[in-house]
Amino acid sequence: MARPIHARPRNGKRARPRGGSQLFAAVDLGTNNCRLLIAERTASGGFRVVDSYSQIVRLGEGLARTGQLSDAAMARAIEALGRCAEKVKRYNPAASRFVATQACRVASNGRAFLNQVHRLYGVRMETISPKEEAKYALLGSLDLIDPSHDFALVIDIGGGSTELCWVDAKAAVERGVDGCARRPPVLGWASFPIGVVTLSEGFEDREPGWYDRMVAHVRDILAQNDAASRFGPLFAAGRGQLIGNSGTVTSLAGVHLRLERYLRSAVDGVWLSREGAEEARQRLHDLTPQQRALEPCIGPQRADLVLSGCAILDAVWSLWPADRLRVGDRGLREGILLSMMHGAQPSKSRRRRRSRTRTATPGAEVVS
């Protein structure tokens, strides 16, 4: 439906820019990563990736403790954003969006940081709301929805927050990309200020039982949302599907598949059983941080964060159970691209209002 196609450069060279009117660009500055996608729309309504960039910047490092973005973290993010801005300028797309999420939403110096980015590179970054973040995660995952289920839960585990979006599965498939870009069939959404970075920083001890305590902590917070009682029994009855499109989920799938190196084509769209996920998580749990860093689908930059992501996933899975989960190597950037391509861009006034939106309170939910 909306599955991205990655262009294969000829003769090992990077794909060359095509006509600017054909291209769209999306930059996502998260709490942990800075990512860019430049793509062109295909006749089927999806898109073909022309160029991409991803860099772990850990913008939210220490944020939970100080309430501010640190100088070192901002410097890393500024360097990555400079590379993104250079690529976008070179390709000259018809439309582009630079968005920031949880770290910039909650940091007391988040707006000052984004103003600095504007002065340096001339790009205006939007701080999008958690609800908008959940919507784009859904839009990027549409073709992973199985209409044999009544509901789908899209799980987006970030560095500083986790967004959950409950969807009418049959309506999503019937409406397609165009319909969902304009009016996504969202039954409920929630944003929780718990991500892989913030949770890791809150559970630094490794005393026996630390992982179970971390899962219980997350579960207690998630359970405060009334979606646990509203949708939990429906998922327990087999009527719901889980979709995970974060780095935690794709890394866990790669470990489960025992890949010798991470392959998007092997991971994107694969079904991961609960037993398979638990086995892969236990393997990672039993390794030292140094050993986890040697895992080809983990690496040194995720070695100290992947288990906190697994704890969030375990907590979600326990409250909204399903036999298996569909893995998506896509998310916010892909949703933003599809939204632009299908004419569902927010107005400038709405963007300005959203740029001032603060994070939702724990357990807050909005029902469409």
C-alpha positions in Angstrom: 0.0 0.0 0.0 2.6 2.6 1.1 5.7 0.5 1.4 8.8 2.5 0.6 11.0 1.3 -2.2 14.7 2.0 -1.8 16.4 3.0 -5.0 19.5 1.1 -5.9 22.3 3.4 -7.2 23.9 2.2 -10.4 27.6 1.4 -10.4 27.7 1.9 -6.6 27.1 5.6 -6.9 24.5 7.5 -4.9 21.3 8.2 -6.8 21.5 11.6 -8.5 18.9 14.4 -7.8 16.0 14.3 -10.1 13.5 17.1 -10.9 12.9 19.0 -7.7 9.1 18.9 -8.3 9.1 15.1 -7.9 10.9 15.0 -4.6 9.9 15.3 -0.9 12.1 15.4 2.2 11.5 14.7 5.9 13.9 15.2 8.8 13.1 13.7 12.2 15.1 14.9 15.1 14.3 12.6 18.0 15.6 12.2 21.5 18.2 9.6 20.3 18.4 9.8 16.5 18.5 12.3 13.7 17.1 10.9 10.5 16.5 12.1 6.9 14.6 10.6 4.0 14.4 12.1 0.5 11.9 10.3 -1.8 9.8 10.6 -4.9 6.2 9.5 -5.1 5.4 6.3 -7.1 2.4 5.7 -9.4 1.1 3.2 -6.8 0.8 5.9 -4.1 3.9 4.8 -2.2 7.4 6.3 -2.6 10.9 5.5 -3.7 13.8 6.5 -1.5 16.4 8.6 -3.4 18.6 9.4 -0.4 18.7 8.9 3.3 20.7 9.7 6.4 20.6 8.5 10.0 22.9 9.3 13.0 22.5 8.6 16.7 23.0 12.0 18.4 21.5 11.3 21.9 20.0 14.8 22.1 18.1 13.8 25.3 21.2 12.6 27.2 20.8 13.8 30.8 17.6 15.7 30.0 15.5 13.8 32.6 18.0 14.9 35.3 18.6 18.5 34.3 15.6 19.5 32.3 17.9 21.0 29.6 19.6 19.9 26.5 23.4 19.7 27.2 25.9 21.6 25.1 27.5 18.3 24.0 24.2 16.8 22.9 23.2 20.0 21.0 26.6 20.0 19.3 26.1 16.4 18.0 22.6 17.2 16.8 23.6 20.4 15.1 26.3 18.6 13.2 23.8 15.9 12.0 21.2 18.5 11.1 23.8 20.4 9.1 24.4 17.3 7.0 20.6 16.9 6.5 20.2 20.5 5.5 23.0 20.2 3.0 21.4 17.2 1.4 17.9 18.8 1.2 19.4 21.9 -0.4 21.2 19.9 -3.0 18.1 17.9 -4.0 15.8 20.9 -3.9 12.6 19.0 -3.1 9.1 20.3 -3.9 8.3 20.2 -0.1 10.3 19.4 3.0 9.6 19.3 6.8 12.1 19.3 9.6 10.4 18.1 12.8 11.6 17.7 16.4 9.9 15.5 19.0 10.1 14.7 22.7 13.5 16.2 23.7 12.7 19.6 22.3 9.1 19.4 23.6 10.2 19.2 27.2 13.6 20.8 27.4 13.6 24.3 28.9 16.1 25.4 26.2 14.5 23.4 23.4 13.1 26.5 21.5 16.4 28.3 21.9 18.2 25.3 20.4 15.9 25.2 17.4 16.3 28.9 16.9 20.1 28.3 16.8 19.6 25.7 14.1 17.6 28.2 12.1 20.3 30.8 12.4 23.0 28.3 11.3 21.2 26.6 8.4 18.1 28.6 7.6 15.7 25.7 8.2 12.6 26.1 10.4 12.0 23.1 12.6 8.6 22.3 14.0 8.1 20.8 17.4 5.2 18.4 16.6 2.7 17.2 19.2 2.6 13.6 20.5 -0.7 13.1 18.8 0.8 14.2 15.5 3.7 11.9 16.1 1.4 8.9 16.6 -0.6 9.8 13.5 2.5 9.8 11.3 3.7 6.5 12.8 0.4 5.0 11.8 0.5 6.5 8.3 4.0 5.0 7.7 2.8 1.6 8.8 -0.5 1.3 6.9 0.5 -1.6 4.7 1.5 -3.7 7.8 -2.1 -3.7 9.0 -3.9 -7.1 8.8 -7.6 -6.5 8.2 -8.5 -9.9 9.5 -8.2 -8.2 12.9 -10.6 -5.6 14.2 -8.0 -3.4 15.8 -4.3 -2.6 15.4 -2.0 -1.0 17.9 0.9 0.9 16.4 3.9 1.1 18.9 6.5 3.8 18.5 9.2 3.5 21.1 11.4 6.6 21.0 14.4 7.9 22.9 12.3 10.1 25.2 8.7 9.0 24.8 6.5 6.1 23.6 3.5 6.8 21.4 0.7 4.2 21.1 -2.1 4.5 18.6 -5.2 2.2 18.5 -6.7 1.9 15.0 -9.8 0.5 13.3 -7.9 -2.0 11.2 -10.6 -2.6 8.6 -11.3 1.1 8.0 -7.5 1.8 7.7 -7.2 -0.7 4.9 -10.4 0.4 3.1 -9.4 4.1 3.2 -5.9 3.5 1.9 -3.1 6.1 2.0 -5.2 9.0 0.6 -8.0 8.5 3.0 -5.9 7.9 6.1 -3.7 10.9 5.3 -6.7 13.1 5.5 -8.7 11.3 8.2 -6.9 8.4 9.9 -9.2 5.9 11.6 -7.7 6.4 15.1 -9.8 5.1 17.9 -7.4 6.3 20.6 -3.8 7.4 21.2 -1.5 8.0 24.1 1.9 9.4 24.7 4.0 8.5 27.6 7.3 10.3 28.6 9.2 7.0 28.7 11.8 6.2 26.1 14.9 4.1 25.8 17.2 7.0 26.9 15.1 8.2 29.8 14.3 4.7 31.1 18.0 3.7 30.9 19.0 6.7 32.9 16.4 5.9 35.5 17.5 2.3 36.0 21.3 2.3 36.1 21.7 -0.3 38.8 22.0 -4.0 37.7 21.1 -5.7 41.0 19.2 -9.0 40.5 15.7 -8.5 39.2 16.5 -5.1 37.7 14.9 -5.9 34.4 11.6 -7.1 35.9 11.5 -4.0 38.0 11.9 -1.9 34.9 9.1 -3.7 33.1 6.8 -3.3 36.2 7.6 0.4 36.4 6.6 0.9 32.8 3.5 -1.3 33.0 2.3 0.7 36.1 2.5 3.9 34.1 0.8 2.5 31.0 -1.9 0.9 33.0 -3.0 4.3 34.2 -4.4 5.0 30.7 -8.0 3.8 30.3 -7.0 2.2 27.0 -5.7 -0.7 29.2 -9.3 -1.5 30.2 -10.9 -0.4 27.0 -8.7 -2.3 24.5 -6.9 -4.9 26.7 -9.8 -7.4 26.8 -10.3 -7.1 23.0 -6.7 -7.9 22.4 -6.8 -10.8 24.9 -9.7 -12.1 22.9 -7.5 -12.2 19.7 -9.1 -9.3 18.0 -6.1 -7.0 18.0 -2.8 -6.9 16.0 0.5 -5.3 17.3 2.7 -3.3 15.0 6.2 -2.1 16.1 8.2 0.3 14.0 11.0 1.5 16.3 14.7 0.8 16.5 14.1 -1.5 19.5 11.7 -3.7 17.6 13.8 -3.9 14.4 16.9 -4.7 16.4 15.1 -7.4 18.4 13.8 -8.9 15.1 17.3 -8.9 13.7 18.6 -10.7 16.8 15.8 -13.2 16.6 16.6 -13.9 12.9 20.3 -14.2 13.9 21.3 -11.9 11.0 25.1 -11.6 10.4 24.4 -8.0 9.6 21.3 -5.9 9.7 19.2 -6.2 6.5 16.1 -4.0 6.2 14.7 -6.3 3.5 14.8 -9.2 6.0 13.3 -7.3 8.9 10.7 -5.0 7.5 7.3 -6.7 7.5 8.4 -9.8 9.3 6.1 -11.4 11.9 7.8 -11.8 15.3 6.1 -14.2 17.8 5.9 -13.4 21.4 8.0 -16.5 22.2 10.6 -15.5 19.6 10.8 -11.9 21.0 11.2 -13.2 24.6 14.0 -15.6 23.5 15.9 -12.8 21.7 15.4 -10.5 24.6 16.7 -13.1 27.1 19.8 -13.7 24.9 20.5 -9.9 25.1 19.8 -9.8 28.8 22.3 -12.5 29.5 25.1 -10.8 27.6 27.4 -8.2 29.1 27.2 -4.7 27.5 30.5 -5.4 25.7 29.0 -8.6 24.3 25.8 -6.9 23.3 27.9 -4.3 21.4 29.3 -7.1 19.3 25.9 -8.2 18.2 25.6 -7.2 14.5 22.0 -5.9 14.9 22.8 -4.0 18.1 26.3 -2.4 17.9 28.0 -0.1 20.5 25.6 2.8 20.1 22.5 0.7 21.1 24.1 -1.7 23.5 23.2 0.2 26.6 19.7 1.2 25.4 18.2 -1.9 23.8 17.1 -3.6 27.0 15.2 -0.5 28.2 13.4 -0.6 24.8 12.6 -4.3 25.4 11.2 -3.5 28.8 8.8 -1.0 27.2 7.8 -3.5 24.6 7.3 -6.2 27.2 5.0 -3.9 29.2 2.9 -3.0 26.2 2.7 -6.6 25.1 1.4 -7.6 28.6 -1.4 -5.1 28.6 -2.5 -5.5 25.0 -1.6 -9.2 24.3 -1.2 -10.8 20.9 0.4 -14.0 19.7 2.8 -12.1 17.4 3.9 -8.6 16.3 4.4 -7.2 12.8 7.8 -5.5 12.5 8.2 -2.3 10.5 11.4 -0.6 9.6 9.7 2.7 9.1 8.0 5.3 11.2 7.7 9.1 11.6 9.7 10.1 8.5 7.7 7.8 6.2 4.4 9.1 7.6 5.5 12.7 7.1 6.5 12.0 3.5 3.2 10.3 2.7 1.3 13.1 4.3 3.0 15.7 2.1 2.7 13.6 -1.0 -1.0 13.1 -0.5 -1.8 16.7 0.3 -2.4 16.5 4.0 0.0 19.2 5.1 -0.9 21.3 8.1 -1.4 25.0 7.6 1.2 27.4 8.8 -1.0 28.6 11.6 -1.6 25.1 12.8 2.1 24.4 12.7 2.8 27.5 14.8 0.3 26.3 17.4 1.7 22.8 17.4 5.3 24.1 17.8 4.2 25.5 21.2 2.5 22.3 22.3 4.0 20.7 25.4 4.1 17.0 26.0 1.0 15.1 27.1 0.7 14.1 30.7 1.4 10.4 31.5 -1.6 8.3 30.5 -3.3 11.1 28.6 -5.5 10.0 25.8 -7.4 11.6 23.0 -10.2 9.7 21.2 -11.1 10.6 17.6 
